C-alpha cells in the first residue's frame, strides 16, 4: 500500500508476450498516462515494467486506483488491452513535497 506523497516505481508484470515484439505499451493509472518505451522502464532481470510515480502524482491519488494497459505489437495490426488494480493510496496528513 502506498501513501499520497510517496515517490517510487510501480512494478507491473507483463505476461504472455516477448518485450522484443512490442512496438508500444500505453499504461494509464488513474489520470496518468505513460508509455514504454518512454517514461516506463523495463527490468529484464525480473520481467517487470516500472511505472514511475512522483510525489506530486501520488499526492493526487486516493483510495483504490485502477489501471489499464494497451499493447501494440511490431508485426500485428491489433492492439491488446487489460485492466488491473494499480494500488490503494492512503491519505496523507502532509502535502509538502520533499
Number of C-alpha atoms within 10 A of each C-alpha: 8 18 18 23 25 18 18 14 14 15 18 17 11 13 9 5 10 10 16 8 12 16 14 17 22 17 23 18 20 16 11 11 14 16 17 18 13 10 12 19 16 19 13 9 6 9 15 16 21 18 21 15 17 14 17 15 16 19 22 14 22 17 14 13 15 15 17 16 19 16 19 17 19 12 9 10 7 10 11 10 13 10 13 12 11 17 17 16 20 17 17 14 9 9 13 10 11 7
